[in-house]
Amino acid sequence: MKTTYDYIITGGGAAGLLLALRFAEEDYFINKSILIIEQSSKNQNDHTWCFWSKEETFIQDCVSKQWPSVQFKGIGFDKTEKTNPYTYNKVRSVDFYAFAQKQLGQAKNITWLQSTVDRIEQSTAVAKVYTSEWIFESKHIFNSIPFNKDYVADPTFPLINQHFVGWFVKTKQNIFNPSVATFMDFDIPQNGNTRFMYVLPTSENTALVEYTLFSKEVLDKETYEQAIQAYLGKIGVQEYEIEEKEAGCIPMTCYPFWQHNSENIHHIGVAGGWAKPSTGYTFRNSLVKTETIVSQLKSQTKINTKQKRQFWFYDLLLLDILHRTNDKGQLLFTEMFKHNSVTDIFRFLDEESSFWQNMKTIWSMPKAIFIQALLRRIFGRN
Ligand SMILES: Cc1cc2nc3c(=O)[nH]c(=O)nc-3n(C[C@H](O)[C@H](O)[C@H](O)COP(=O)(O)OP(=O)(O)OC[C@H]3O[C@@H](n4cnc5c(N)ncnc54)[C@H](O)[C@@H]3O)c2cc1C
C-alpha cells in the first residue's frame, strides 16, 4: 500500500468526513492524494446532530428534518419563537456516513482505510501515522482522534461535561408539535445542577426526548431514564414505545486544544477544540472550520482554526460560573432567552455578533455573577 499522502485524515467521524467531503468538492485537490483512516465501519446511527443555519449547507441531502421555530422554557417563563432566517436542522449520523461513503467512493484520489491508529507523531518536515500494519506520512495530518486527555485535569480551565441520554419515542396519542424543537426546558428538578430536557419532535407522535446536564459528574443510567419517564408523564404522554436510544458526553472546556498542533499535525473536531465551550455544539463549527482549512490550504497560509479570543473569554466566564455554582445555569439561560431573540442568541453563539451586541447579551444575564467571575479570573482566585 502507498504510504505517503498529501493529506491524511485520522478519524472518519463528523469532522474528518466533513473535511474529506470538502476536499472531494474542490478542483484544487483533484491531484492531491488523500488517506482517511477510521477504525469502524460507520454504518450505525451513533449520533443525532443538530445545528442551525441561515442557508442550505453542502450536506443538505443528509438533513432529515428542519424546524422553523424553537421553544425555551425556564422557571415562570416559556417562549416559542420563529427563527427565520435560521432553521434548526437534524442529521442522522447513519445518513451522513452513507452519503460520505458514496461521495468519497467516487473520488479516485481518496483512499479509505479501516484500521486503528496507534499514534501520530511529528517527525522532521513530515508527520507520521502508526497503525499495527503500516506507517504513513504526510505534510498535513488532520487528526480527530482524541489521543490527548490533558484537558481533563488542567486546573486553569475547568471542565464541565455535557452528558445526556435520549429516547426516540413513539407515543399512542398525538402530543408533539413537529414544527417546534424544544431547545431547553429547564422546568424540571435541578438537584443542584444545570439540567434540562431537549425535545426534537419528528411528527405529532414521534420525538427524541433527551435529558441533558451541564455538570462535572455523570449520573448512573437509571437516573437519566427515570427523568425521561417523569418528563413524559408530565407532558401528558400515557403510552409510548422506545424505538431507539442515544447517549453521549461532550467536554465543555476552554482548554486550548490547538496548542498540541505542530508543523504538520492539525487537530480537528472535538480533539481540536471545535466544540463550543459553553454549549457543546460542534457540528456547525465543523462545517465552518473545514471550509476555513480548505481556503487556508488553497492560499498556502498557516492552518489556524482557533476560537475567536473575545468569545473564548465569554465562554470561559460562563464555564467558571457553572463550575463553581452549577445550579446557576437555569437562571443564566432563562435570563438570556428572556431578554434576547433566539436569532440574536444564534448569532452570538456563532461568534458573528458585534462587541456591543455581545455586551447586551452578557448584561442581560445576572451582572453580579459575571462581574465576580471576571474578578476571579483577573485576580487569579478561581
Ligand atoms: C450522541 C452525541 C450527539 C451529539 N449531538 C450533537 C448535536 O446535535 N450538535 C452538535 O453540534 N454536536 C453534537 N455532538 C457533539 C459533536 O458534534 C460530536 O461528538 C461529533 O461527532 C464530533 O465530531 P468529531 O469528528 O470530533 O468526533 P467523532 O465524530 O467521534 O469522530 C472521531 C472518529 O475517530 C474514530 N477513532 C477513534 N479512535 C480511533 C483510532 N484509534 N483509530 C482510528 N479511528 C479512531 C472514531 O471511530 C470516530 O469515527 C454530539 C455528540 C454525541 C456524543
The ligand as an SDF file (V2000), in Angstrom:
LIG
                    3D

 53 58  0  0  0  0  0  0  0  0999 V2000
  -24.5150   11.3170   20.9410 C   0  0  0  0  0  0  0  0  0  0  0  0
  -23.9620   12.6630   20.5610 C   0  0  0  0  0  0  0  0  0  0  0  0
  -24.8100   13.6070   19.9890 C   0  0  0  0  0  0  0  0  0  0  0  0
  -24.2950   14.8600   19.6270 C   0  0  0  0  0  0  0  0  0  0  0  0
  -25.1580   15.7880   19.0840 N   0  0  0  0  0  0  0  0  0  0  0  0
  -24.6700   16.9720   18.6750 C   0  0  0  0  0  0  0  0  0  0  0  0
  -25.5300   17.9220   18.0560 C   0  0  0  0  0  0  0  0  0  0  0  0
  -26.7440   17.7380   17.9660 O   0  0  0  0  0  0  0  0  0  0  0  0
  -24.9820   19.0740   17.5790 N   0  0  0  0  0  0  0  0  0  0  0  0
  -23.6460   19.3360   17.7010 C   0  0  0  0  0  0  0  0  0  0  0  0
  -23.1940   20.3980   17.2370 O   0  0  0  0  0  0  0  0  0  0  0  0
  -22.8170   18.4860   18.3240 N   0  0  0  0  0  0  0  0  0  0  0  0
  -23.2950   17.3050   18.8040 C   0  0  0  0  0  0  0  0  0  0  0  0
  -22.4410   16.4030   19.4040 N   0  0  0  0  0  0  0  0  0  0  0  0
  -21.0220   16.7990   19.5940 C   0  0  0  0  0  0  0  0  0  0  0  0
  -20.1720   16.5550   18.3310 C   0  0  0  0  0  0  0  0  0  0  0  0
  -20.7580   17.1750   17.2130 O   0  0  0  0  0  0  0  0  0  0  0  0
  -19.9940   15.0990   18.0250 C   0  0  0  0  0  0  0  0  0  0  0  0
  -19.3380   14.4760   19.0950 O   0  0  0  0  0  0  0  0  0  0  0  0
  -19.1940   14.8710   16.7450 C   0  0  0  0  0  0  0  0  0  0  0  0
  -19.3000   13.5290   16.3710 O   0  0  0  0  0  0  0  0  0  0  0  0
  -17.7310   15.2630   16.9280 C   0  0  0  0  0  0  0  0  0  0  0  0
  -17.0350   15.0380   15.7360 O   0  0  0  0  0  0  0  0  0  0  0  0
  -15.5260   14.5370   15.7560 P   0  0  0  0  0  0  0  0  0  0  0  0
  -15.1550   14.3040   14.3480 O   0  0  0  0  0  0  0  0  0  0  0  0
  -14.7150   15.4270   16.6010 O   0  0  0  0  0  0  0  0  0  0  0  0
  -15.5810   13.1450   16.5470 O   0  0  0  0  0  0  0  0  0  0  0  0
  -16.2240   11.7750   16.0470 P   0  0  0  0  0  0  0  0  0  0  0  0
  -17.4300   12.0370   15.2120 O   0  0  0  0  0  0  0  0  0  0  0  0
  -16.3990   10.9390   17.2750 O   0  0  0  0  0  0  0  0  0  0  0  0
  -15.1000   11.1730   15.1000 O   0  0  0  0  0  0  0  0  0  0  0  0
  -13.9080   10.6090   15.5890 C   0  0  0  0  0  0  0  0  0  0  0  0
  -13.6870    9.3310   14.8280 C   0  0  0  0  0  0  0  0  0  0  0  0
  -12.4290    8.7780   15.1950 O   0  0  0  0  0  0  0  0  0  0  0  0
  -12.5680    7.3670   15.1920 C   0  0  0  0  0  0  0  0  0  0  0  0
  -11.4910    6.8340   16.0220 N   0  0  0  0  0  0  0  0  0  0  0  0
  -11.3370    6.9460   17.3640 C   0  0  0  0  0  0  0  0  0  0  0  0
  -10.2000    6.3680   17.7700 N   0  0  0  0  0  0  0  0  0  0  0  0
   -9.6090    5.8760   16.6460 C   0  0  0  0  0  0  0  0  0  0  0  0
   -8.3820    5.1970   16.3970 C   0  0  0  0  0  0  0  0  0  0  0  0
   -7.5170    4.9170   17.3920 N   0  0  0  0  0  0  0  0  0  0  0  0
   -8.0940    4.8360   15.1190 N   0  0  0  0  0  0  0  0  0  0  0  0
   -8.9330    5.1290   14.0820 C   0  0  0  0  0  0  0  0  0  0  0  0
  -10.0970    5.7930   14.2650 N   0  0  0  0  0  0  0  0  0  0  0  0
  -10.4240    6.1600   15.5280 C   0  0  0  0  0  0  0  0  0  0  0  0
  -13.9530    7.1240   15.7450 C   0  0  0  0  0  0  0  0  0  0  0  0
  -14.4450    5.8360   15.3800 O   0  0  0  0  0  0  0  0  0  0  0  0
  -14.7350    8.2710   15.1170 C   0  0  0  0  0  0  0  0  0  0  0  0
  -15.3630    7.8740   13.9230 O   0  0  0  0  0  0  0  0  0  0  0  0
  -22.9240   15.1740   19.8250 C   0  0  0  0  0  0  0  0  0  0  0  0
  -22.1060   14.2230   20.4520 C   0  0  0  0  0  0  0  0  0  0  0  0
  -22.6180   13.0000   20.8140 C   0  0  0  0  0  0  0  0  0  0  0  0
  -21.6850   12.0170   21.5060 C   0  0  0  0  0  0  0  0  0  0  0  0
  1  2  1  0
  2  3  1  0
  2 52  2  0
  3  4  2  0
  4  5  1  0
  4 50  1  0
  5  6  2  0
  6  7  1  0
  6 13  1  0
  7  8  2  0
  7  9  1  0
  9 10  1  0
 10 11  2  0
 10 12  1  0
 12 13  2  0
 13 14  1  0
 14 15  1  0
 14 50  1  0
 15 16  1  0
 16 17  1  0
 16 18  1  0
 18 19  1  0
 18 20  1  0
 20 21  1  0
 20 22  1  0
 22 23  1  0
 23 24  1  0
 24 25  2  0
 24 26  1  0
 24 27  1  0
 27 28  1  0
 28 29  2  0
 28 30  1  0
 28 31  1  0
 31 32  1  0
 32 33  1  0
 33 34  1  0
 33 48  1  0
 34 35  1  0
 35 36  1  0
 35 46  1  0
 36 37  1  0
 36 45  1  0
 37 38  2  0
 38 39  1  0
 39 40  1  0
 39 45  2  0
 40 41  1  0
 40 42  2  0
 42 43  1  0
 43 44  2  0
 44 45  1  0
 46 47  1  0
 46 48  1  0
 48 49  1  0
 50 51  2  0
 51 52  1  0
 52 53  1  0
M  END
$$$$
